[in-house]
Amino acid sequence: MSRIPAQFAVLLVAIVIVACSSSLPDDSPPGSGATPGSIAGGPAAGAGTAGGPVAGTSAGGAAAGAAGSGGTPGVGGKGASAGAGGSSAGASNGALGGAGGAGATAGTGAAGGSTGGGSSATVKPSAGCGKSGRPANGKITVANEEIIDFPASYDGTKPFPLLIALHACGNPNTQWENQLKGSAFETEYVRLMPNTTDSGQCWNNYANNSARILKQYDDILASYCVDTSHVFGVGHSSGAQMLVNVLAHKADAQHLNFKAVSPVAADPFNVAVPIPVLYIDGKMDNQRSADSAKNAVAKFRAANMCADTSKPYTAIMGCQSSGMTVDPGCITYDNCAVPTIWCAHNDPNYSGTQHGVPCFGVKAIYDFFKSF
């Protein structure tokens, strides 16, 4: 047999290789991107496609992440490298979301990054989420028992923070409903306003009143959509005393699981649990004894393990009331386990007694609660 010239042998081998490679199946797309992550709490960065980036989404927040870059196509249709996953931005009050993983080998992408540390990660929906929509007119009223107001955007699926607001002696439970009108509480909180049936609308019978409040709280959690990790309490005068008295009963305080409270013109009770507090009173409140506010704040300082020292708290601004500029007179205590703020103001409202909710009160309380 005659020998094939060398140049023809090389040409024949090349033809065979090309023919074989063209018959191989294409199992992976060019430059497949990062695969979605499996971290609970939110989606990971989006997948990159060859030549066309796709934006990832934030795991912990609302903003879209940076676009993922597409993979580079390789020989024979197989990706030489996978597309990089997009990064994700966290929501406000949260850390940045994790970056999407970069593709490592041809045809496969690494897993996306972990979720961001936005505030949505701490939301604990109540059992009532998804059971019903917004009540008619956004309001439930049970005569002599309670009022529950719902934001206009409440739809029964998104958990809202819950505010429990206790009225003053001699006032109906519409007191706080009226006090909060036009504030951000109206649009951002479900508001429970219990009523006491005690003589003079004063919170005198702790056993009966606490049982009523706890039952109303339980009913809201079972039937409506609130965030059980963001429950806040306010009270004025007798209602503030009731609020602080709840905190003196450890089991009741733990049941309601307050995130923070703001009593206005209360009286001292032994606070049983550490609790962030914005305590507000009139410097010359003639409806309370001279040492009432000082002693009430001392109970919170003890529970919150604060030092005796303090410094001015300037985040709360003055306001105008009865033709005068009101000084909030706020201080914050040092080295506390949780924030402990005392505002001793000079607002003459409430018939000149300095016993009312001051002109800066609602906004200051909202801002304080918002920090949690």
Buried (B, 14 or more C-beta within 10 A) or exposed (E): EEEEEEEEEEEEEEEEEEEEEEEEEEEBBBBBBBBBBEBEEBBBBBBBBBEEBBBBBBBBBEBBBBBBBBBBBBEEBBBBBBBBBBBBBBBEBBBBBBBBBBBEEBBBBBBBBBBBBBBBBBBEBBBBBEEEEBBEEBEBBEEEBBBBBBBEEBEBEEBBBBBBBBBBBEBBBEBBBEBBEEBBBBEBBBBBBBBBEBEEBBBBBBEEBBEBBBEBBBBBBEBBBBBBBBBBBBBBBBBBBBBBBBBBBEEBBEBBBBBBBBBBBBBBBEBBBBBBBBBBBBEBBEBBEEEBBEEBBBBBBEBBEBEEEBEEBEEBEBBEBEEEEBBBBBBBBEEBEBBBBBBBBBBBBBEEBBBBBBBBBBBBBBBBBEEB
